[in-house]
């Protein structure tokens, strides 16, 4: 069943619901565990949209798209290569990505996020889709100059973990076939990335299975699938959008 789950603030209270165009149907409880339809509706324009889940961790992939790997001359990895985005980097849709005090090139990376719906450890590839709740949009913002600045140590955590460096949302969409999706990243009105999720080297079920063998995944956790060609820098004053049909458009300013 296709639904677009949203988390929002209304009258100082955090709530959940399903979004249909500009109308939110209010639910009670937990979106992952039989939430209750209250029959009440809100206008999207009357609420503050929040990041749709509260992940215990966001796991993000490196070198998981064929086109980018070919461009960079990378070999296909035998297993998923990943790092973790720190919780201080999580950012709500519509909020501002802040330029860090460390000077250098800041880049956008539009990505598909896999949202976990059930606690799992060591799930098989055959059963992996049963723990996937849905999908969201994300921007894996990166301080590119820091990443490889020290030749003795690639600084994934620092380069990826500055405050506000992981916007995601605006919703979690269920019932989608990820292999049919495209990710578009739009910078100041210009499309900079437009790539097919089907180009992933390690598809969704294999990713969830492999990562769950290392890390227990919890409801609300997100796996960012990696990005493809078109990554580029953004200057303060820019607007960056990540759009995926069936999910929506994640919009943030960079200041």
Phi and psi restraints in degrees (value plus and minus 20) as a CYANA .aco file:
   2 UNK   PHI    -106.2   -66.2
   2 UNK   PSI     102.7   142.7
   3 UNK   PHI    -161.3  -121.3
   3 UNK   PSI     137.3   177.3
   4 UNK   PHI    -141.5  -101.5
   4 UNK   PSI      80.6   120.6
   5 UNK   PHI    -103.5   -63.5
   5 UNK   PSI     115.6   155.6
   6 UNK   PHI    -150.4  -110.4
   6 UNK   PSI     126.6   166.6
   7 UNK   PHI    -136.8   -96.8
   7 UNK   PSI     114.4   154.4
   8 UNK   PHI    -171.5  -131.5
   8 UNK   PSI     143.7   183.7
   9 UNK   PHI    -129.3   -89.3
   9 UNK   PSI     110.4   150.4
  10 UNK   PHI    -162.3  -122.3
  10 UNK   PSI     103.2   143.2
  11 UNK   PHI      32.2    72.2
  11 UNK   PSI      29.9    69.9
  12 UNK   PHI      44.2    84.2
  12 UNK   PSI      -2.4    37.6
  13 UNK   PHI    -144.0  -104.0
  13 UNK   PSI     113.1   153.1
  14 UNK   PHI    -101.9   -61.9
  14 UNK   PSI     111.1   151.1
  15 UNK   PHI    -154.3  -114.3
  15 UNK   PSI     147.2   187.2
  16 UNK   PHI    -147.3  -107.3
  16 UNK   PSI     138.8   178.8
  17 UNK   PHI    -191.2  -151.2
  17 UNK   PSI    -196.6  -156.6
  18 UNK   PHI    -132.8   -92.8
  18 UNK   PSI     119.1   159.1
  19 UNK   PHI    -122.0   -82.0
  19 UNK   PSI     108.6   148.6
  20 UNK   PHI    -149.8  -109.8
  20 UNK   PSI      81.8   121.8
  21 UNK   PHI      38.4    78.4
  21 UNK   PSI    -131.8   -91.8
  22 UNK   PHI    -125.6   -85.6
  22 UNK   PSI      -8.7    31.3
  23 UNK   PHI    -137.3   -97.3
  23 UNK   PSI     112.0   152.0
  24 UNK   PHI    -127.4   -87.4
  24 UNK   PSI     105.5   145.5
  25 UNK   PHI    -111.1   -71.1
  25 UNK   PSI     102.0   142.0
  26 UNK   PHI     -96.9   -56.9
  26 UNK   PSI     113.2   153.2
  27 UNK   PHI    -140.5  -100.5
  27 UNK   PSI     135.0   175.0
  28 UNK   PHI    -129.9   -89.9
  28 UNK   PSI     131.8   171.8
  29 UNK   PHI      77.1   117.1
  29 UNK   PSI    -167.1  -127.1
  30 UNK   PHI    -132.9   -92.9
  30 UNK   PSI     108.8   148.8
  31 UNK   PHI     -80.3   -40.3
  31 UNK   PSI     -41.9    -1.9
  32 UNK   PHI    -108.8   -68.8
  32 UNK   PSI     -33.2     6.8
  33 UNK   PHI    -154.4  -114.4
  33 UNK   PSI      60.1   100.1
  34 UNK   PHI      27.6    67.6
  34 UNK   PSI      41.6    81.6
  35 UNK   PHI     -85.7   -45.7
  35 UNK   PSI     134.0   174.0
  36 UNK   PHI    -121.9   -81.9
  36 UNK   PSI     104.6   144.6
  37 UNK   PHI     -93.0   -53.0
  37 UNK   PSI      99.2   139.2
  38 UNK   PHI    -105.0   -65.0
  38 UNK   PSI     -35.6     4.4
  39 UNK   PHI      61.5   101.5
  39 UNK   PSI     -20.0    20.0
  40 UNK   PHI    -117.9   -77.9
  40 UNK   PSI     128.0   168.0
  41 UNK   PHI    -143.3  -103.3
  41 UNK   PSI     132.1   172.1
  42 UNK   PHI    -149.4  -109.4
  42 UNK   PSI     130.2   170.2
  43 UNK   PHI    -101.7   -61.7
  43 UNK   PSI     116.1   156.1
  44 UNK   PHI     -76.4   -36.4
  44 UNK   PSI     -55.6   -15.6
  45 UNK   PHI     -89.2   -49.2
  45 UNK   PSI     -33.5     6.5
  46 UNK   PHI    -115.1   -75.1
  46 UNK   PSI     -20.1    19.9
  47 UNK   PHI    -144.4  -104.4
  47 UNK   PSI     143.9   183.9
  48 UNK   PHI    -119.6   -79.6
  48 UNK   PSI      96.2   136.2
  49 UNK   PHI     -96.2   -56.2
  49 UNK   PSI     110.3   150.3
  50 UNK   PHI    -128.0   -88.0
  50 UNK   PSI     145.6   185.6
  51 UNK   PHI     -74.9   -34.9
  51 UNK   PSI     115.7   155.7
  52 UNK   PHI     -90.4   -50.4
  52 UNK   PSI     -39.5     0.5
  53 UNK   PHI    -155.4  -115.4
  53 UNK   PSI     151.1   191.1
  54 UNK   PHI    -137.8   -97.8
  54 UNK   PSI      63.8   103.8
  55 UNK   PHI     -89.5   -49.5
  55 UNK   PSI     124.6   164.6
  56 UNK   PHI     -94.3   -54.3
  56 UNK   PSI     -43.5    -3.5
  57 UNK   PHI    -182.1  -142.1
  57 UNK   PSI     131.2   171.2
  58 UNK   PHI    -139.1   -99.1
  58 UNK   PSI      97.8   137.8
  59 UNK   PHI    -117.6   -77.6
  59 UNK   PSI     110.5   150.5
  60 UNK   PHI    -145.9  -105.9
  60 UNK   PSI     118.1   158.1
  61 UNK   PHI    -112.9   -72.9
  61 UNK   PSI     126.1   166.1
  62 UNK   PHI    -134.4   -94.4
  62 UNK   PSI     122.3   162.3
  63 UNK   PHI      33.6    73.6
  63 UNK   PSI      38.8    78.8
  64 UNK   PHI    -140.8  -100.8
  64 UNK   PSI      -9.5    30.5
  65 UNK   PHI    -147.8  -107.8
  65 UNK   PSI     111.7   151.7
  66 UNK   PHI     -78.9   -38.9
  66 UNK   PSI     -65.3   -25.3
  67 UNK   PHI     -82.8   -42.8
  67 UNK   PSI     -63.2   -23.2
  68 UNK   PHI     -90.1   -50.1
  68 UNK   PSI     -60.3   -20.3
  69 UNK   PHI     -79.1   -39.1
  69 UNK   PSI     -61.8   -21.8
  70 UNK   PHI     -84.7   -44.7
  70 UNK   PSI     -62.3   -22.3
  71 UNK   PHI     -82.0   -42.0
  71 UNK   PSI     -58.6   -18.6
  72 UNK   PHI    -109.4   -69.4
  72 UNK   PSI     -22.2    17.8
  73 UNK   PHI      50.5    90.5
  73 UNK   PSI      13.2    53.2
  74 UNK   PHI    -113.8   -73.8
  74 UNK   PSI     126.9   166.9
  75 UNK   PHI     -99.3   -59.3
  75 UNK   PSI     131.1   171.1
  76 UNK   PHI     -87.2   -47.2
  76 UNK   PSI     102.5   142.5
  77 UNK   PHI     -91.8   -51.8
  77 UNK   PSI     123.3   163.3
  78 UNK   PHI     -93.5   -53.5
  78 UNK   PSI     -36.5     3.5
  79 UNK   PHI    -168.4  -128.4
  79 UNK   PSI     140.8   180.8
  80 UNK   PHI     -79.8   -39.8
  80 UNK   PSI     116.4   156.4
  81 UNK   PHI    -126.2   -86.2
  81 UNK   PSI     100.6   140.6
  82 UNK   PHI    -164.3  -124.3
  82 UNK   PSI     142.3   182.3
  83 UNK   PHI    -156.4  -116.4
  83 UNK   PSI     159.4   199.4
  84 UNK   PHI    -142.6  -102.6
  84 UNK   PSI     112.0   152.0
  85 UNK   PHI    -103.4   -63.4
  85 UNK   PSI     108.5   148.5
  86 UNK   PHI     -94.5   -54.5
  86 UNK   PSI     129.3   169.3
  87 UNK   PHI     -77.6   -37.6
  87 UNK   PSI     -49.6    -9.6
  88 UNK   PHI     -85.1   -45.1
  88 UNK   PSI     -35.9     4.1
  89 UNK   PHI    -104.3   -64.3
  89 UNK   PSI     -34.1     5.9
  90 UNK   PHI     -85.2   -45.2
  90 UNK   PSI     119.7   159.7
  91 UNK   PHI    -162.5  -122.5
  91 UNK   PSI     119.3   159.3
  92 UNK   PHI     -92.5   -52.5
  92 UNK   PSI     132.4   172.4
  93 UNK   PHI     -75.9   -35.9
  93 UNK   PSI     119.5   159.5
  94 UNK   PHI      65.5   105.5
  94 UNK   PSI     -35.9     4.1
  95 UNK   PHI    -102.7   -62.7
  95 UNK   PSI     151.1   191.1
  96 UNK   PHI    -117.4   -77.4
  96 UNK   PSI     107.8   147.8
  97 UNK   PHI     -95.3   -55.3
  97 UNK   PSI     103.7   143.7
  98 UNK   PHI    -117.8   -77.8
  98 UNK   PSI     113.9   153.9
  99 UNK   PHI     -85.3   -45.3
  99 UNK   PSI     106.6   146.6
 100 UNK   PHI     -93.0   -53.0
 100 UNK   PSI     144.2   184.2
 101 UNK   PHI     -87.6   -47.6
 101 UNK   PSI     -49.0    -9.0
 102 UNK   PHI     -91.6   -51.6
 102 UNK   PSI      99.5   139.5
 103 UNK   PHI     -92.9   -52.9
 103 UNK   PSI     132.5   172.5
 104 UNK   PHI     125.4   165.4
 104 UNK   PSI    -195.8  -155.8
 105 UNK   PHI     -98.2   -58.2
 105 UNK   PSI     103.7   143.7
 106 UNK   PHI    -128.8   -88.8
 106 UNK   PSI     107.9   147.9
 107 UNK   PHI    -140.0  -100.0
 107 UNK   PSI     132.2   172.2
 108 UNK   PHI    -114.3   -74.3
 108 UNK   PSI     132.5   172.5
 109 UNK   PHI    -165.2  -125.2
 109 UNK   PSI      79.5   119.5
 110 UNK   PHI     -93.7   -53.7
 110 UNK   PSI     113.4   153.4
 111 UNK   PHI    -166.1  -126.1
 111 UNK   PSI     136.1   176.1
 112 UNK   PHI    -105.8   -65.8
 112 UNK   PSI     114.8   154.8
 113 UNK   PHI    -130.2   -90.2
 113 UNK   PSI     110.8   150.8
 114 UNK   PHI    -110.2   -70.2
 114 UNK   PSI     104.8   144.8
 115 UNK   PHI    -122.9   -82.9
 115 UNK   PSI     101.9   141.9
 116 UNK   PHI     -99.9   -59.9
 116 UNK   PSI     118.8   158.8
 117 UNK   PHI    -133.0   -93.0
 117 UNK   PSI     -33.6     6.4
 118 UNK   PHI    -157.6  -117.6
 118 UNK   PSI     124.6   164.6
 119 UNK   PHI     -81.1   -41.1
 119 UNK   PSI     113.9   153.9
 120 UNK   PHI    -170.3  -130.3
 120 UNK   PSI     123.6   163.6
 121 UNK   PHI    -156.9  -116.9
 121 UNK   PSI     106.1   146.1
 122 UNK   PHI      40.6    80.6
 122 UNK   PSI      17.1    57.1
 123 UNK   PHI     -89.7   -49.7
 123 UNK   PSI     122.5   162.5
 124 UNK   PHI     -93.7   -53.7
 124 UNK   PSI     138.8   178.8
 125 UNK   PHI     -82.0   -42.0
 125 UNK   PSI     -55.5   -15.5
 126 UNK   PHI     -85.7   -45.7
 126 UNK   PSI     -51.3   -11.3
 127 UNK   PHI    -120.5   -80.5
 127 UNK   PSI     -22.2    17.8
 128 UNK   PHI     -81.6   -41.6
 128 UNK   PSI     -57.0   -17.0
 129 UNK   PHI     -87.6   -47.6
 129 UNK   PSI     -37.5     2.5
 130 UNK   PHI     -91.6   -51.6
 130 UNK   PSI     -38.5     1.5
 131 UNK   PHI    -121.2   -81.2
 131 UNK   PSI     -21.7    18.3
 132 UNK   PHI    -106.7   -66.7
 132 UNK   PSI     100.8   140.8
 133 UNK   PHI    -104.3   -64.3
 133 UNK   PSI     -62.8   -22.8
 134 UNK   PHI     159.2   199.2
 134 UNK   PSI    -176.8  -136.8
 135 UNK   PHI    -160.4  -120.4
 135 UNK   PSI     131.9   171.9
 136 UNK   PHI    -161.8  -121.8
 136 UNK   PSI     151.2   191.2
 137 UNK   PHI    -114.8   -74.8
 137 UNK   PSI     128.9   168.9
 138 UNK   PHI    -169.5  -129.5
 138 UNK   PSI     136.7   176.7
 139 UNK   PHI    -144.2  -104.2
 139 UNK   PSI      88.0   128.0
 140 UNK   PHI    -106.2   -66.2
 140 UNK   PSI      57.1    97.1
 141 UNK   PHI     -85.8   -45.8
 141 UNK   PSI     120.3   160.3
 142 UNK   PHI    -158.6  -118.6
 142 UNK   PSI     117.9   157.9
 143 UNK   PHI    -107.5   -67.5
 143 UNK   PSI      73.2   113.2
 144 UNK   PHI     -83.8   -43.8
 144 UNK   PSI     -54.3   -14.3
 145 UNK   PHI     -90.0   -50.0
 145 UNK   PSI     -48.3    -8.3
 146 UNK   PHI     -98.6   -58.6
 146 UNK   PSI     -51.2   -11.2
 147 UNK   PHI     -70.5   -30.5
 147 UNK   PSI     -69.9   -29.9
 148 UNK   PHI    -136.6   -96.6
 148 UNK   PSI       3.8    43.8
 149 UNK   PHI     -86.7   -46.7
 149 UNK   PSI     -55.9   -15.9
 150 UNK   PHI    -119.6   -79.6
 150 UNK   PSI      96.1   136.1
 151 UNK   PHI     -84.1   -44.1
 151 UNK   PSI     -35.8     4.2
 152 UNK   PHI    -110.2   -70.2
 152 UNK   PSI     -29.2    10.8
 153 UNK   PHI    -179.6  -139.6
 153 UNK   PSI     100.1   140.1
 154 UNK   PHI     -98.9   -58.9
 154 UNK   PSI     101.1   141.1
 155 UNK   PHI    -112.9   -72.9
 155 UNK   PSI      46.2    86.2
 156 UNK   PHI     -80.5   -40.5
 156 UNK   PSI     -69.0   -29.0
 157 UNK   PHI     -83.7   -43.7
 157 UNK   PSI     -65.8   -25.8
 158 UNK   PHI     -87.9   -47.9
 158 UNK   PSI     -67.7   -27.7
 159 UNK   PHI     -83.5   -43.5
 159 UNK   PSI     -50.4   -10.4
 160 UNK   PHI    -121.4   -81.4
 160 UNK   PSI     -29.2    10.8
 161 UNK   PHI    -130.3   -90.3
 161 UNK   PSI      -8.2    31.8
 162 UNK   PHI     -81.1   -41.1
 162 UNK   PSI     135.6   175.6
 163 UNK   PHI     -71.0   -31.0
 163 UNK   PSI     115.7   155.7
 164 UNK   PHI      53.4    93.4
 164 UNK   PSI      -8.2    31.8
 165 UNK   PHI    -109.5   -69.5
 165 UNK   PSI      -5.7    34.3
 166 UNK   PHI    -163.8  -123.8
 166 UNK   PSI      52.2    92.2
 167 UNK   PHI     -87.8   -47.8
 167 UNK   PSI     123.5   163.5
 168 UNK   PHI    -172.0  -132.0
 168 UNK   PSI     136.4   176.4
 169 UNK   PHI     109.6   149.6
 169 UNK   PSI    -177.4  -137.4
 170 UNK   PHI    -101.0   -61.0
 170 UNK   PSI     -32.6     7.4
 171 UNK   PHI    -157.5  -117.5
 171 UNK   PSI     150.9   190.9
 172 UNK   PHI    -129.0   -89.0
 172 UNK   PSI      98.3   138.3
 173 UNK   PHI    -118.2   -78.2
 173 UNK   PSI     110.0   150.0
 174 UNK   PHI    -123.7   -83.7
 174 UNK   PSI     142.7   182.7
 175 UNK   PHI      55.9    95.9
 175 UNK   PSI      -2.7    37.3
 176 UNK   PHI    -117.3   -77.3
 176 UNK   PSI     132.2   172.2
 177 UNK   PHI    -117.2   -77.2
 177 UNK   PSI      87.4   127.4
 178 UNK   PHI     -80.2   -40.2
 178 UNK   PSI     -48.0    -8.0
 179 UNK   PHI     -86.3   -46.3
 179 UNK   PSI     -35.4     4.6
 180 UNK   PHI    -116.1   -76.1
 180 UNK   PSI     -22.7    17.3
 181 UNK   PHI    -109.6   -69.6
 181 UNK   PSI     136.1   176.1
 182 UNK   PHI    -146.1  -106.1
 182 UNK   PSI     124.3   164.3
 183 UNK   PHI    -126.8   -86.8
 183 UNK   PSI     106.6   146.6
 184 UNK   PHI    -140.7  -100.7
 184 UNK   PSI     112.2   152.2
 185 UNK   PHI    -135.4   -95.4
 185 UNK   PSI     108.9   148.9
 186 UNK   PHI    -141.5  -101.5
 186 UNK   PSI     101.1   141.1
 187 UNK   PHI    -132.2   -92.2
 187 UNK   PSI      96.6   136.6
 188 UNK   PHI      30.7    70.7
 188 UNK   PSI      21.0    61.0
 189 UNK   PHI      68.6   108.6
 189 UNK   PSI     -28.1    11.9
 190 UNK   PHI    -123.5   -83.5
 190 UNK   PSI     109.9   149.9
 191 UNK   PHI     -92.6   -52.6
 191 UNK   PSI      98.7   138.7
 192 UNK   PHI    -126.4   -86.4
 192 UNK   PSI     -47.5    -7.5
 193 UNK   PHI    -150.6  -110.6
 193 UNK   PSI     118.7   158.7
 194 UNK   PHI    -174.9  -134.9
 194 UNK   PSI      72.4   112.4
 195 UNK   PHI    -155.7  -115.7
 195 UNK   PSI     135.5   175.5
 196 UNK   PHI    -108.3   -68.3
 196 UNK   PSI     113.0   153.0
 197 UNK   PHI     -83.2   -43.2
 197 UNK   PSI     -45.7    -5.7
 198 UNK   PHI     -83.9   -43.9
 198 UNK   PSI     -31.6     8.4
 199 UNK   PHI    -101.7   -61.7
 199 UNK   PSI     -18.6    21.4
 200 UNK   PHI     -81.1   -41.1
 200 UNK   PSI     114.1   154.1
 201 UNK   PHI     -92.9   -52.9
 201 UNK   PSI     -56.5   -16.5
 202 UNK   PHI    -139.1   -99.1
 202 UNK   PSI      82.8   122.8
 203 UNK   PHI     -90.7   -50.7
 203 UNK   PSI     157.5   197.5
 204 UNK   PHI     -76.2   -36.2
 204 UNK   PSI     -72.8   -32.8
 205 UNK   PHI     -81.1   -41.1
 205 UNK   PSI     -60.8   -20.8
 206 UNK   PHI     -88.1   -48.1
 206 UNK   PSI     -58.7   -18.7
 207 UNK   PHI     -81.2   -41.2
 207 UNK   PSI     -70.8   -30.8
 208 UNK   PHI     -81.0   -41.0
 208 UNK   PSI     -64.1   -24.1
 209 UNK   PHI     -82.0   -42.0
 209 UNK   PSI     -69.6   -29.6
 210 UNK   PHI     -83.9   -43.9
 210 UNK   PSI     -64.3   -24.3
 211 UNK   PHI     -89.4   -49.4
 211 UNK   PSI     -55.7   -15.7
 212 UNK   PHI     -87.7   -47.7
 212 UNK   PSI     -37.2     2.8
 213 UNK   PHI     -93.8   -53.8
 213 UNK   PSI     -43.7    -3.7
 214 UNK   PHI    -117.1   -77.1
 214 UNK   PSI     -61.6   -21.6
 215 UNK   PHI    -148.5  -108.5
 215 UNK   PSI     113.1   153.1
 216 UNK   PHI     -87.4   -47.4
 216 UNK   PSI     105.5   145.5
 217 UNK   PHI    -117.9   -77.9
 217 UNK   PSI     117.2   157.2
 218 UNK   PHI    -135.2   -95.2
 218 UNK   PSI     136.8   176.8
 219 UNK   PHI     -74.3   -34.3
 219 UNK   PSI     111.6   151.6
 220 UNK   PHI      75.3   115.3
 220 UNK   PSI     -37.7     2.3
 221 UNK   PHI     -83.1   -43.1
 221 UNK   PSI     133.0   173.0
 222 UNK   PHI    -148.8  -108.8
 222 UNK   PSI     117.7   157.7
 223 UNK   PHI    -130.3   -90.3
 223 UNK   PSI      96.3   136.3
 224 UNK   PHI    -103.4   -63.4
 224 UNK   PSI     106.8   146.8
 225 UNK   PHI     -96.5   -56.5
 225 UNK   PSI     -24.8    15.2
 226 UNK   PHI      77.0   117.0
 226 UNK   PSI     152.4   192.4
 227 UNK   PHI    -144.7  -104.7
 227 UNK   PSI     155.5   195.5
 228 UNK   PHI    -146.6  -106.6
 228 UNK   PSI    -180.1  -140.1
 229 UNK   PHI     -84.3   -44.3
 229 UNK   PSI     134.9   174.9
 230 UNK   PHI      85.1   125.1
 230 UNK   PSI     -20.9    19.1
 231 UNK   PHI     -79.5   -39.5
 231 UNK   PSI     119.5   159.5
 232 UNK   PHI    -177.4  -137.4
 232 UNK   PSI     154.6   194.6
 233 UNK   PHI    -103.8   -63.8
 233 UNK   PSI     137.4   177.4
 234 UNK   PHI    -152.1  -112.1
 234 UNK   PSI     122.9   162.9
 235 UNK   PHI    -121.1   -81.1
 235 UNK   PSI     131.9   171.9
 236 UNK   PHI     -73.5   -33.5
 236 UNK   PSI     118.6   158.6
 237 UNK   PHI      76.6   116.6
 237 UNK   PSI     -20.6    19.4
 238 UNK   PHI    -106.1   -66.1
 238 UNK   PSI     135.3   175.3
 239 UNK   PHI    -134.1   -94.1
 239 UNK   PSI     107.9   147.9
 240 UNK   PHI    -140.6  -100.6
 240 UNK   PSI     114.2   154.2
 241 UNK   PHI    -146.3  -106.3
 241 UNK   PSI     117.7   157.7
 242 UNK   PHI    -137.8   -97.8
 242 UNK   PSI     100.3   140.3
 243 UNK   PHI    -143.3  -103.3
 243 UNK   PSI     111.0   151.0
 244 UNK   PHI    -155.0  -115.0
 244 UNK   PSI     102.1   142.1
 245 UNK   PHI     -78.0   -38.0
 245 UNK   PSI     117.0   157.0
 246 UNK   PHI      72.0   112.0
 246 UNK   PSI     -39.9     0.1
 247 UNK   PHI    -128.3   -88.3
 247 UNK   PSI     -74.4   -34.4
 248 UNK   PHI     114.8   154.8
 248 UNK   PSI    -176.6  -136.6
 249 UNK   PHI    -148.9  -108.9
 249 UNK   PSI     101.9   141.9
 250 UNK   PHI    -112.8   -72.8
 250 UNK   PSI     101.3   141.3
 251 UNK   PHI    -143.1  -103.1
 251 UNK   PSI     108.4   148.4
 252 UNK   PHI    -163.3  -123.3
 252 UNK   PSI     125.9   165.9
 253 UNK   PHI    -108.0   -68.0
 253 UNK   PSI     133.6   173.6
 254 UNK   PHI    -137.1   -97.1
 254 UNK   PSI      99.2   139.2
